[in-house]
Amino acid sequence: MGKSAAIESGGEDKLGTVKAWPQRAKSFYNDVRTEMRKVTTPSRKEVQGTTTVVIITVFLFGVYFWFVDTVIGKSLDHFLKYLTSR
């Protein structure tokens, strides 16, 4: 008898959730609309500036990682040659 009461109350809770869905969806879409009104499109100058920064940063990181890779690779080559010459 206790199990059937628990199942019934769980069913009512699910039914309430389903009934509240349209109101929650409407509220969500209203919130999205409100937030989208706050969004501004960047100017062409801002886009060009940030694009330049990204390109320069990618180039610098590329050079840095190439240098680190070269140093580690040469170090490992020398170390392995040292181990094999013993």
N, C-alpha and C positions, 0 to 999 in steps of 0.2 A: 504494500500500500504506500509506503514511503517513497519507493522508486517512481511510481506513477505520478505522484504529486510533484516530484522534482522534474520529471520530464515535462509535465504540463506547464510548470512555471518557466522552464527553459524555452518552451515553445512560444509562450507569450512574449518573452524577451526578444526572441528572434522576429516575431511578428511586429513588435514595436520598432525594431531596427529597420525592417523592410518598409514599414509605413513612413518612417522618418527620412528615408532615402531621397525622395524628391526635394524636400525642404533643404537637406544637407547639400544636395547637388546645386540647387539654386543659390544657396549661400556661397558655395565654392566658386561658382562662375561670377558672382558679384564681386567677390574678393579678387579674382583674377582680373576682372575688368578694371577695378580700382587701382590695382598695382600696375597694370599696363599703361594707365594714364600717366603714371609717374616716370615711365621710361622715356629717355630722350635719345635721339639718334646722334652719334658723334659727327662733328663736322669733317670735311675732307682733310683739313689741316691736321686735326687730331689723329685721323686714321693713318695719314702719311707718316706722322711723327712716331706713332707706336709701331708701325710696320718697320720703319727704319731701325728702331731700337731692337726689335725682334731679330731682324736680319743680322745686325752687328753682333748681338749676343750669341746667336747660333754660330756665326763664324768664329768668334772668340772661343767658345766652348769646343768647337771642332779642332781648332789649333791646339788648345790645351790638352784635349784627350789624345790627339795624334802625338804630341810630345810625351805625355805620360806613357802611352803605349810603346813608343819607340824606346824610351829609357828602360822600361820594365822588360821589353823583349830582348834588348841588347844585354841587359844584366843577366837574364836567364841564359842566354846563349853563352856568355862568358863563364857563368857558373857551371853549366853542363859540360862545357869543354874542359874546364878545370877538373871536374869529377872524372871525366873519361880519360884524361891524360895521366892520372895517378896510377 
